[in-house]
Structures are given as structure tokens and as C-alpha cells.
Amino acid sequence: QVQLLESGGGSVQAGGSLRLSCAVSGGIRGGMTVTWFRQALGKEREFVAAMWRGGSRYYYSDAVQGRFSISRDSAKNSVYLQMSSLKPEDAAVYYCADSSSVISSTMTRADAYANWGQGTQVTVSS
């Protein structure tokens, strides 16, 4: 089974930037969708951004559109989430998940994914 390992979290001031990494053991296969979710304390896990089927398309939630960018580096077997213009409401534990069978209609649902990383904490101070 593919293992995912997030890194890059930390504490920043509002308006700052961070880049999160999701290392994918065994490499990023062509049919793989890698998705970033986040979960703030006391809230449900929510969709942030997705790299669809190896990078054929990219999707973003309305909350991060224009501020976050997802990308891949196949040589490093990694998917990145570049976060800019961070807001206090972006503070959460960020998780990456993968699936080779998720369909577009359920791509933004956390329960559509069975394989998750351990998460990385992002704190944004105002």
C-alpha cells in the first residue's frame, strides 16, 4: 500500500506563506489522485485541493482558490501545497490522501479516501 508522509507545517503570521509536502512512497502513478484536506479543531475535515489522476487537472476549494497551489515533482515522488496570503482561518492540521479509484463526484469528500498521511499542523497568527 502507498504510504503518505506530510511535512512543512509550522507557525506563520497572517499574510505569510508555507509549502507543504506529501511524499508518496513508490511514486506517483498516472491514475492516482492526491488530495489535500484540512481539519481545524472541533470541525470536520474539509477539502482543500486535489491533483486529479496524476496531474491531468487540479481543483481547489472556494476558500483557497487564488491563494493555494497544488503541484507535483515526480522525481521527488512528492505533491506540494503552496499556501500564500494565509489567514487565521487557514489554521488546521493538513492531511494528504490518495486514491486511484475516486470519482469526480466524490473527490472532495474525505470518506472517499482510505489512505491518509499522519497530518502536519499549520498555525496562523493574526
Phi, psi and omega in degrees: 000143178295136174250140181243140180222113179273152174204169175104356178292168179171195180248131179221162173275156177306137183093349181278185184227154172214153172238120176266147178239145174234105179278128184250110181295137179084355177096165182266109181282158185301324184268008187274133171257125177245126189232140174260132172238167173217154180220113176275159182302125178081004181240165178283156176292133184233149179293139178243302184199154181221142168257109187275128172044060173079000179118012179292330176212159177231142183229149181222149172287159178299328184293336184241353180308129179089346180245328181250152179219132179255140181210172180228154171228100185296327181295331180256007180050046186224150172241135185246152171235104177274122184243124181234165180049048184295145180241158177304328180287354174277350181296129183181174165271127181258132182238146166251150180221155179225155176201143173257002183234358181296143179255163188298327184287342180241008185302328184271002181264130180297326182286359175275355184242135179255344186243123187227154168276182185272347177096155176221135187276134173240125178241132180235119181261145182270000000 
